[in-house]
């Protein structure tokens, strides 16, 4: 099989089942998709988003997959090399599902914001420690000890 990552489930991607096993790149992509599904469930689930919707060219319908069902399908694809038969969800509310592209964009934005927030906290802490007389080398050491080293010791202390 080729191209059977989450992107393959989207309407823009075609996939063809073949007898070939999943390539290492496909396995890596599926593993990343599994991680993403778990994160998306944690991030979007509390906001009322139950899963993702995918257009199925075989039956010309949208398929609404809860995060758990999506995870199970990905695990089966990763472990067995084939996707399980799909069944439409029972009376899904389309407002409770997002496209995979939207979900990935949300996750990308969250991860970017998380890193920016982390960098801002490290910069503020670096400046506060420097303002209290700690030299830049010691500030870098303290931040490194607590896992907040940003690799930019002088930028923040010049603020």
N, C-alpha and C positions, 0 to 999 in steps of 0.2 A: 504494500500500500504506500502511496505517496501523498504528501500534502494533507494529512488528516489531523492537523492541529486545529485549534479553535477557528482559525481563519478559514479553514476548509468548510466549516459549517455555515459560513456566511454566504449570502447570495452572490457575492462577487467572485467567489472561488469555486472552481469545479474540482472534483476529485474523482478518481477512478480506482476502484478496488482492483488490486493486482495480487498475485501470489507472493510477491517479494515481501520479506519482513520489513519492519520499520527500520529506517536508517538511524544511525546514532544521533544525527541532527534532529530528526523527527521525534525521537525519544526524549531528547533534551527539551525540545519545544513543548512536548506534552507534559513533561515534568514541571516546566515553568507555568504552563496553563493550570495545572493542579494547584500550585502555590498561589497563583493569581485568584483562582476560584475561592480558595479558603479566605484570602484577604478580602475579596469582594463581599463574601458572605458576612464577614465581621464588620465591614465598613458600611455596606448598603442594606444589609438585613435589618438593622435597627431603624433604618429610615423607611421601612415598608417595602423595600425592593426584594422580591422573592427569588429572582433569578434573571436569566437572560432569554431573549427571543432570537431565534434563528429562522431564516427563510429556508424552506426545503424545496429544492427544484424538482425532486422526485414526485412529490405530491402537490406541489404548487401551493403550499400553505406555510404559515408561520408556526414554529414549534416553540412552546413556552417550557423552558426547563428550569426547575428550581435549582438552587445552588447544589443541593445534595444529589439530585438526579444528574446534573451536569458533571459533578465530581465522579459519580459512579460510572458514567459513560466514558469519561476520560481514563479512569483507572482500567476499565475493561479494554479500551482501545490500546492502552499502554501494555497491559499484561497479556492480552489475547491477540493483539494485532488486528482486531476488527471491532467495529462499532456495533453496539447492540441494536436490535430492531427498534425503531422509534415509534412511539405512540403519542398522539396528541394529549396534552394535559386536559384534565377534566375541568371544563368551564373556567379557564383562567381569566383573570382580570388583566387586560393588557397594560393598565396603568401601574401594575405591580412588577413589571418586567422591563428591562432595558436591553438595547442591542449590545452585542459583544464589543463593538467599537466604542460605544458610549462607556461601557463598564471599564474597558482598558484605558480610555482617556481619563476617566475619573481616578483610576488607580495611579496612572502616571502623574496626574496633578497632585494627588495626595502625597506620593513619594517625593515629588519635587518640593512641595510645601514643607513636608517633614524635614527634608535636608536643609532647606532655607531657614526653618525655625531652629534647627539644631545649630547651624552656623551662627545665627543671630545670638543665641544663648551663649555659645562659646565666645563670641566676640565681646559681648557685654561682660562676661565673667573675666575675660582676659583684661579688658579695660579697667574693671573694678580692682582686680588684683594689682595691676600696674600702678593705679592711682594710690594704692596703699603702700607703695614703695617696693613691691616685689620686682626684681629685674626680669626682663623678658625671658631669659633662660630658665629661671625658676618658675615663671608663669607657665611656660611651655611644659615643663616637667610636671607641675601640678595637674594641668589639664590632661596630659598624657596618662597620668596615674588613674584618673577617674574616667578615662575614655572619651574625653572631649577635645582631644588634639585635632586641630583643623589643618595643620601643616602650613599655616600662614602666621608665624609669630609676630611679625612686625606690623602688619597691616592694621590690626585692631588696636594696637597700643598707640598708634599715631592719631587716633580719633580725638 
